[in-house]
């Protein structure tokens, strides 16, 4: 239902904005403004996309959680689609999503409203952890006899 409303309302907003802006500044300046915003957006998406890919590679190589770099990358991709769609409303949304503080705000907003039900690692599906106790086995490592390099399969050799 939300997608239908978006496909119905967004074009109406764009038409209204084209009429208003075109009436204020004229046809050619309006078209030039739309083309300039698409060109600027393309440059920004390209540079920020490269940065997001570098952040994702860094997170994966350092074995950190890649959720934030993936979310930033997805929003930058969406921003690029919005900037390539002709119109002032979609350009505004696209440019806003290129601001890192706005992306972090969106991530925080969505994280509060999402709950992981399960996840898959190495072909095995696991239920999401709950807030109850976790039963584990462990052993203490004497710092003097500890190996100089970690022997975990999760570290680089």
VEXLO-13769 format. One line per 5 residues: number of its first residue (from 1); their letters; for each residue x, y, z of N, C-alpha, C, O. Coordinates in Angstrom, 1 decimal. Atoms other than C-alpha are relative to their C-alpha. Layout:
BEGIN
NUM> a> X/Y/Z/X/Y/Z/X/Y/Z/X/Y/Z | ...
% end
This chain:
BEGIN
1> xxxxx> 0.8/-1.2/0.0/0.0/0.0/0.0/0.9/1.3/0.0/0.6/2.2/-0.7 | -0.9/-1.2/0.0/2.9/2.4/0.8/0.6/0.3/-1.3/0.8/1.4/-1.7 | -0.7/-0.2/1.3/4.6/1.8/-2.5/-1.0/0.6/-1.0/-0.6/1.4/-1.8 | 0.9/-0.6/0.9/1.4/2.5/-4.3/-0.2/1.5/0.2/-0.3/2.3/-0.7 | 0.1/-1.4/-0.3/1.0/5.8/-2.5/1.2/0.8/-0.4/1.1/1.9/-0.9
6> xxxxx> -1.2/-0.7/0.4/4.6/6.7/-3.2/0.0/0.2/-1.5/0.3/1.3/-2.0 | 0.1/-0.1/1.4/4.1/6.0/-6.9/-1.1/1.0/-0.5/-1.0/1.5/-1.6 | 1.1/-0.9/0.3/0.9/8.1/-6.9/0.3/1.4/0.4/0.0/2.4/-0.3 | -0.2/-1.3/-0.6/2.0/11.0/-4.7/1.3/0.7/-0.5/1.2/1.9/-0.8 | -1.2/-0.6/0.4/5.6/11.6/-5.7/-0.1/0.7/-1.4/0.4/1.8/-1.5
11> xxxxx> 0.1/-0.7/1.3/4.9/12.4/-9.4/-0.9/1.2/0.1/-0.6/2.2/-0.6 | 0.9/-1.2/-0.2/2.1/14.8/-8.3/0.8/1.1/0.6/0.7/2.3/0.3 | -0.8/-1.0/-0.7/4.5/16.6/-6.0/1.0/0.6/-1.0/1.3/1.8/-1.1 | -0.9/-0.5/1.0/7.1/16.8/-8.8/-0.6/0.9/-1.1/0.0/1.9/-1.4 | 0.7/-0.9/1.0/4.6/18.2/-11.3/-0.3/1.3/0.6/-0.1/2.3/0.0
16> xxxxx> 0.3/-1.3/-0.7/3.5/20.8/-8.8/1.3/0.8/0.2/1.2/2.1/0.0 | -1.2/-0.8/-0.1/7.1/21.8/-8.1/0.5/0.5/-1.3/1.0/1.6/-1.4 | -0.4/-0.5/1.3/8.0/22.0/-11.8/-0.8/1.2/-0.4/-0.3/2.2/-1.0 | 0.9/-1.2/0.4/5.0/24.3/-12.4/0.4/1.2/0.8/0.5/2.3/0.3 | -0.3/-1.2/-0.9/5.9/26.5/-9.4/1.3/0.6/-0.3/1.5/1.8/-0.5
21> xxxxx> -1.3/-0.5/0.3/9.6/26.7/-10.1/0.1/0.6/-1.4/0.7/1.6/-1.6 | 0.0/-0.5/1.3/9.1/27.1/-13.8/-0.7/1.3/-0.2/-0.3/2.2/-1.0 | 0.6/-1.3/0.0/6.7/29.9/-13.2/0.8/1.1/0.6/0.7/2.3/0.2 | -0.9/-1.0/-0.6/9.2/31.7/-11.0/1.2/0.3/-0.8/1.5/1.5/-1.0 | -1.3/-0.3/0.7/12.4/31.3/-13.0/0.0/-0.3/-1.5/0.9/0.1/-2.2
26> xxxxx> 0.1/0.3/1.4/11.3/30.1/-16.4/0.3/-1.4/-0.4/0.9/-2.1/0.5 | -0.2/1.4/0.5/11.6/26.9/-18.5/1.4/-0.4/0.0/1.8/-1.4/0.6 | -1.4/0.4/0.2/15.3/26.9/-19.4/0.8/0.0/1.3/1.5/-0.9/1.5 | -0.7/0.1/-1.3/16.6/27.8/-15.9/-0.4/-1.2/0.8/0.3/-1.8/1.6 | 0.5/1.1/-0.8/14.4/25.2/-14.4/0.6/-1.3/-0.5/1.0/-2.2/0.3
31> xxxxx> -0.6/1.2/0.5/15.7/22.5/-16.8/1.5/-0.1/0.3/2.0/-1.1/0.6 | -1.5/-0.1/-0.4/19.3/23.7/-16.2/0.2/-0.4/1.4/1.2/-1.1/1.8 | -0.1/0.3/-1.4/18.7/23.4/-12.5/-0.1/-1.5/0.3/0.6/-2.1/1.1 | 0.2/1.5/-0.1/17.4/19.8/-12.8/1.3/-0.7/-0.5/1.7/-1.7/0.1 | -1.2/0.7/0.5/20.4/18.8/-15.0/1.2/0.3/0.9/2.0/-0.7/1.1
36> xxxxx> -1.1/-0.3/-0.8/22.9/20.6/-12.7/-0.1/-0.9/1.3/0.9/-1.4/1.8 | 0.1/0.8/-1.2/21.5/18.7/-9.6/0.3/-1.4/-0.3/0.9/-2.1/0.5 | -0.4/1.4/0.4/21.8/15.4/-11.5/1.5/-0.2/-0.1/2.1/-1.2/0.3 | -1.5/0.0/0.2/25.4/16.2/-12.4/0.7/0.0/1.3/1.6/-0.8/1.6 | -0.6/-0.1/-1.3/26.3/17.3/-8.9/-0.2/-1.3/0.8/0.7/-1.8/1.5
41> xxxxx> 0.3/1.3/-0.7/24.6/14.2/-7.5/0.8/-1.1/-0.4/1.2/-2.0/0.4 | -0.8/1.1/0.6/26.5/11.9/-9.8/1.4/0.1/0.6/2.0/-1.0/0.9 | -1.3/-0.1/-0.5/29.8/13.3/-8.6/0.0/-0.4/1.5/0.9/-1.1/1.9 | 0.0/0.3/-1.5/28.8/13.1/-4.9/-0.2/-1.5/0.2/0.4/-2.1/1.1 | 0.3/1.4/-0.1/27.4/9.6/-5.3/1.2/-0.8/-0.3/1.5/-1.8/0.4
46> xxxxx> -1.2/0.8/0.3/30.6/8.4/-6.9/1.0/0.1/1.1/1.6/-0.9/1.4 | -1.0/-0.1/-1.0/32.9/9.8/-4.3/-0.5/-0.7/1.3/0.3/-1.4/2.0 | 0.5/0.6/-1.3/30.7/8.7/-1.3/-0.1/-1.5/-0.2/0.0/-2.2/0.8 | 0.1/1.5/0.3/30.1/5.3/-2.9/1.3/-0.6/0.2/1.4/-1.7/0.7 | -1.3/0.6/-0.1/33.8/4.7/-3.2/0.4/0.0/1.5/1.1/-1.0/1.9
51> xxxxx> -0.3/-0.1/-1.4/34.2/5.8/0.5/-0.7/-1.2/0.7/-0.2/-1.8/1.6 | 0.8/1.0/-0.6/31.4/3.4/1.5/0.6/-1.4/-0.3/0.6/-2.3/0.6 | -0.6/1.3/0.3/33.0/0.5/-0.3/1.3/-0.2/0.7/1.6/-1.3/1.2 | -1.2/0.1/-0.8/36.3/1.3/1.4/-0.3/-0.3/1.4/0.4/-1.2/2.1 | 0.4/0.3/-1.4/34.6/1.3/4.8/-0.5/-1.4/0.1/-0.2/-2.1/1.1
56> xxxxx> 0.5/1.4/-0.1/32.9/-2.0/4.0/1.2/-1.0/-0.1/1.2/-2.0/0.7 | -1.2/0.9/0.1/36.2/-3.6/2.9/0.8/0.0/1.3/1.3/-1.0/1.8 | -0.7/-0.1/-1.3/37.8/-2.3/6.1/-0.7/-0.8/1.1/0.0/-1.4/1.9 | 0.7/0.7/-1.0/35.1/-3.7/8.3/0.1/-1.5/-0.2/0.3/-2.2/0.8 | -0.2/1.5/0.3/35.3/-7.1/6.6/1.4/-0.5/0.3/1.5/-1.6/0.9
61> xxxxx> -1.4/0.5/-0.3/39.1/-7.3/6.8/0.3/0.1/1.5/1.2/-0.7/1.9 | -0.3/-0.1/-1.4/39.1/-6.2/10.4/-1.0/-0.8/0.9/-0.9/-0.8/2.1 | 1.0/0.9/-0.6/36.2/-8.6/11.2/-0.9/0.8/1.0/-1.3/0.3/2.0 | 1.0/-0.8/-0.8/34.0/-5.8/12.5/-1.4/-0.2/-0.7/-1.5/-0.7/-1.8 | 1.3/0.1/0.4/30.3/-5.6/12.1/-0.2/0.9/-1.3/0.0/2.1/-1.2
66> xxxxx> 0.1/-0.8/1.3/29.6/-4.5/8.4/-1.4/0.6/-0.2/-1.7/1.1/-1.2 | 1.4/-0.5/0.1/26.0/-3.4/9.1/0.0/1.4/-0.4/-0.7/1.8/-1.3 | 0.0/-1.4/0.3/26.7/0.3/9.1/0.5/0.3/-1.3/-0.1/1.1/-2.1 | -0.4/-0.3/1.3/28.8/0.4/6.0/-0.9/-0.5/-1.1/-1.1/0.2/-2.1 | 1.0/0.5/0.9/26.2/-1.7/4.2/-1.2/0.9/-0.1/-1.7/1.2/-1.2
71> xxxxx> 1.2/-0.9/0.0/23.4/0.6/5.3/0.4/1.3/-0.7/-0.4/1.8/-1.5 | -0.4/-1.2/0.7/25.4/3.6/4.2/0.0/-0.2/-1.5/-0.4/0.7/-2.3 | -0.1/0.3/1.5/26.1/2.0/0.8/-1.4/-0.1/-0.6/-1.6/0.4/-1.7 | 1.4/0.1/0.6/22.4/1.2/0.3/-0.6/1.3/-0.1/-1.3/1.6/-1.1 | 0.7/-1.3/0.1/21.3/4.7/1.1/0.7/0.9/-1.0/0.0/1.7/-1.6
76> xxxxx> -0.7/-0.8/1.1/24.0/6.2/-1.2/-0.5/-0.5/-1.3/-0.7/0.3/-2.2 | 0.6/0.5/1.2/22.7/3.9/-3.9/-1.4/0.5/-0.3/-1.7/0.9/-1.4 | 1.4/-0.6/0.1/19.1/5.0/-3.2/0.1/1.5/-0.4/-0.7/2.0/-1.2 | -0.2/-1.4/0.2/20.3/8.6/-3.2/0.4/0.2/-1.5/-0.1/1.2/-2.1 | -0.4/-0.1/1.5/21.9/8.1/-6.7/-1.2/-0.2/-0.9/-1.4/0.5/-1.8
81> xxxxx> 1.2/0.2/0.8/18.6/6.7/-8.0/-0.9/1.2/0.1/-1.5/1.6/-0.9 | 0.9/-1.2/-0.1/16.7/9.7/-6.6/0.6/1.2/-0.7/-0.2/2.0/-1.3 | -0.6/-1.1/0.7/19.2/12.2/-8.1/-0.1/-0.2/-1.5/-0.1/0.8/-2.2 | 0.1/0.2/1.4/19.0/10.6/-11.5/-1.5/0.1/-0.5/-1.7/0.2/-1.7 | 1.4/-0.2/0.4/15.2/10.8/-11.4/-0.3/1.5/-0.1/-0.1/2.2/0.9
86> xxxxx> 0.2/-1.4/0.2/14.2/14.2/-12.8/-1.1/0.5/1.0/-2.1/0.0/1.1 | 1.0/-0.6/-0.9/12.5/16.4/-10.2/0.7/0.7/1.2/1.8/0.3/1.6 | -0.6/-0.8/-1.2/13.1/18.8/-7.3/-0.2/-0.8/1.3/0.7/-0.8/2.1 | 0.3/0.8/-1.2/11.5/16.6/-4.6/1.0/-1.2/0.1/1.6/-1.4/1.1 | -0.9/1.1/-0.1/13.5/13.5/-5.5/1.5/0.4/0.1/2.3/-0.3/0.7
91> xxxxx> -1.4/-0.6/-0.1/16.7/15.6/-5.9/0.2/0.4/1.5/1.3/0.2/2.0 | -0.1/-0.4/-1.4/16.1/17.0/-2.4/0.2/-1.3/0.9/1.1/-1.2/1.8 | -0.2/1.2/-0.8/15.7/13.5/-0.9/1.4/-0.6/-0.3/2.0/-1.1/0.6 | -1.3/0.5/0.3/18.8/12.3/-2.8/1.1/0.7/0.6/2.1/0.1/1.2 | -1.0/-0.8/-0.6/20.9/15.2/-1.6/0.1/-0.2/1.5/1.1/-0.2/2.1
96> xxxxx> 0.1/0.2/-1.5/19.7/14.7/2.0/0.7/-1.3/0.3/1.4/-1.4/1.4 | -0.6/1.3/-0.3/20.8/11.1/1.9/1.5/-0.1/-0.3/2.1/-1.0/0.2 | -1.5/-0.1/0.2/24.3/12.1/0.8/0.6/0.7/1.2/1.9/0.7/1.2 | -0.5/-0.6/-1.2/24.7/13.9/4.1/0.2/-1.1/1.1/-0.8/-1.7/1.5 | -0.3/1.2/-1.0/26.4/11.4/6.6/-0.9/0.1/1.2/-1.3/-0.9/1.7
101> xxxxx> 0.8/-0.2/-1.2/24.5/12.9/9.6/-1.4/-0.5/-0.2/-2.0/-1.1/0.6 | 1.4/0.4/0.3/21.2/12.3/7.9/-0.1/-1.5/-0.1/-1.0/-2.2/0.3 | 0.0/1.5/0.1/22.2/8.7/7.0/0.1/-0.6/1.4/-0.6/-1.6/1.6 | -0.1/0.6/-1.3/23.2/8.0/10.6/-1.4/0.2/0.7/-1.8/-0.8/1.5 | 1.3/-0.1/-0.6/19.8/9.4/11.8/-1.0/-1.0/-0.5/-1.7/-1.6/0.2
106> xxxxx> 0.9/1.0/0.6/18.0/7.1/9.4/0.4/-1.4/0.5/-0.5/-2.2/0.8 | -0.4/1.3/-0.5/20.1/4.1/10.5/-0.5/-0.1/1.5/-1.0/-1.2/1.8 | 0.5/0.1/-1.4/19.3/4.9/14.2/-1.5/-0.2/0.1/-2.0/-1.0/0.9 | 1.5/0.1/0.0/15.6/5.4/13.4/-0.4/-1.5/-0.4/-1.3/-2.0/0.3 | 0.4/1.3/0.5/15.4/2.1/11.5/0.5/-1.1/1.0/-0.2/-2.1/1.2
111> xxxxx> -0.5/1.1/-1.0/17.5/0.1/14.1/-0.9/-0.1/1.2/-1.0/-1.2/1.7 | 1.0/0.1/-1.1/15.0/1.0/16.8/-1.2/-0.8/-0.4/-1.9/-1.3/0.5 | 1.3/0.6/0.5/12.2/-0.5/14.7/0.2/-1.4/-0.6/-0.7/-2.0/-1.1 | -0.3/1.3/0.6/13.9/-3.7/13.5/0.4/-1.0/1.1/1.0/-0.6/2.1 | -0.4/1.1/-0.9/14.4/-7.0/15.2/0.4/-1.2/-0.8/-0.3/-1.6/-1.7
116> xxxxx> -0.5/1.1/0.8/16.5/-9.8/13.9/-0.6/-1.3/0.5/-0.6/-1.6/1.7 | 0.6/1.2/-0.3/14.7/-13.1/13.8/0.9/-1.2/-0.2/0.9/-2.1/0.6 | -1.0/1.0/0.2/17.5/-15.3/12.4/1.0/0.6/-0.9/0.9/1.6/-1.6 | -1.1/-0.4/0.9/20.8/-15.0/10.6/0.7/-1.3/-0.5/0.6/-2.3/0.1 | -0.6/1.1/0.6/22.8/-17.3/8.4/1.5/0.3/-0.1/1.9/1.3/-0.6
121> xxxxx> -1.5/-0.2/0.0/26.6/-17.8/8.7/0.5/-1.4/-0.6/0.2/-2.4/0.0 | -0.6/1.2/0.5/28.4/-20.3/6.5/-1.0/-1.1/-0.4/-0.8/-2.3/-0.3 | 1.0/0.9/0.4/25.2/-21.9/5.3/-0.9/-0.5/1.1/-1.8/-1.3/0.9 | 0.8/0.4/-1.2/23.8/-22.5/8.8/-0.8/1.2/0.5/-0.3/2.3/0.7 | 0.9/-1.0/-0.5/20.8/-20.6/10.0/-0.1/-0.1/1.5/-0.3/-1.2/2.0
126> xxxxx> 0.1/-0.1/-1.5/20.7/-19.5/13.6/-1.1/0.9/0.4/-1.4/1.9/-0.2 | 1.0/-0.9/-0.6/18.0/-18.0/15.7/0.7/1.1/0.6/1.8/1.0/1.1 | -0.6/-1.2/-0.6/18.7/-14.5/16.9/0.1/-0.2/1.5/-0.8/-0.9/2.1 | -0.1/0.2/-1.4/20.0/-14.4/20.4/-1.1/0.8/0.8/-1.5/1.9/0.4 | 1.0/-0.7/-0.8/17.5/-13.5/23.1/0.7/0.6/1.2/2.0/0.5/1.3
131> xxxxx> -0.6/-0.6/-1.1/18.1/-11.7/26.3/0.3/-0.9/1.2/0.7/-0.4/2.3 | -0.2/0.9/-1.1/18.4/-14.8/28.4/1.5/-0.4/0.2/2.3/0.1/-0.6 | -1.4/0.4/-0.2/21.6/-16.4/29.8/0.5/-0.9/-1.1/-0.3/-1.6/-1.8 | -0.7/0.8/1.1/24.1/-18.0/27.4/0.9/-0.9/0.7/1.7/-0.5/1.5 | -0.8/1.0/-0.6/25.7/-21.2/28.4/1.2/-0.3/-0.9/1.1/-0.7/-2.0
136> xxxxx> -1.2/0.1/0.8/29.3/-21.3/27.2/1.1/-0.8/0.8/1.0/-0.8/2.1 | -1.1/0.6/-0.7/32.5/-23.2/28.0/1.2/1.0/-0.3/1.3/1.5/-1.4 | -1.1/-0.9/0.2/35.7/-21.2/28.4/1.2/-0.5/0.8/1.0/-1.3/1.7 | -1.2/0.3/-0.8/39.2/-21.5/29.7/0.9/1.3/0.0/0.9/2.1/-0.9 | -0.9/-1.2/-0.2/41.6/-18.8/31.0/1.3/-0.3/-0.6/1.9/-1.4/-0.5
141> xxxxx> -1.3/0.0/0.6/44.8/-18.1/29.2/1.0/0.7/0.9/0.8/1.9/1.2 | -1.1/-0.6/-0.8/47.9/-17.4/31.2/0.7/1.0/-0.9/1.2/0.6/-1.9 | -0.7/-1.0/0.9/49.3/-14.1/29.8/1.4/-0.4/-0.3/1.9/0.0/-1.4 | -1.4/0.3/0.3/52.8/-15.4/30.1/0.2/-1.1/-1.0/1.2/-1.1/-1.7 | -0.1/1.1/0.9/52.2/-18.6/28.1/-0.9/0.2/-1.2/-1.1/-0.8/-1.9
146> xxxxx> 0.9/-0.3/1.1/49.8/-17.0/25.6/0.7/0.0/-1.3/1.9/0.5/-1.3 | -0.7/0.0/1.3/50.6/-17.5/21.9/0.2/1.5/-0.4/-0.6/2.4/-0.1 | -0.3/-1.4/0.4/52.2/-14.4/20.3/-1.0/0.5/-1.0/-1.3/1.7/-1.1 | 1.0/-0.3/1.0/49.6/-14.5/17.5/-1.3/-0.8/0.4/-1.2/-2.0/0.8 | 1.3/0.7/-0.3/45.9/-15.4/18.0/-0.1/-1.2/-1.0/0.3/-1.1/-2.1
151> xxxxx> 0.1/1.2/0.9/45.1/-18.9/16.6/-1.4/-0.2/-0.4/-1.8/-1.3/-0.9 | 1.3/0.1/0.5/41.5/-18.2/15.9/-0.2/-0.1/-1.5/0.7/0.5/-2.2 | 0.2/0.0/1.4/40.1/-19.0/12.5/-0.5/1.3/-0.5/-0.6/1.5/-1.7 | 0.5/-1.3/0.4/38.7/-15.5/12.5/1.1/1.1/-0.2/0.8/2.2/-0.6 | -1.1/-1.0/0.1/42.1/-13.8/12.4/0.8/-0.3/-1.3/0.8/-1.4/-1.8
156> xx> -0.8/0.2/1.1/44.4/-13.3/9.5/1.3/-0.7/0.3/1.9/-0.4/1.4 | -1.3/0.8/-0.2/47.5/-15.6/9.2/1.0/0.5/-0.9/2.1/0.0/-0.9
% end
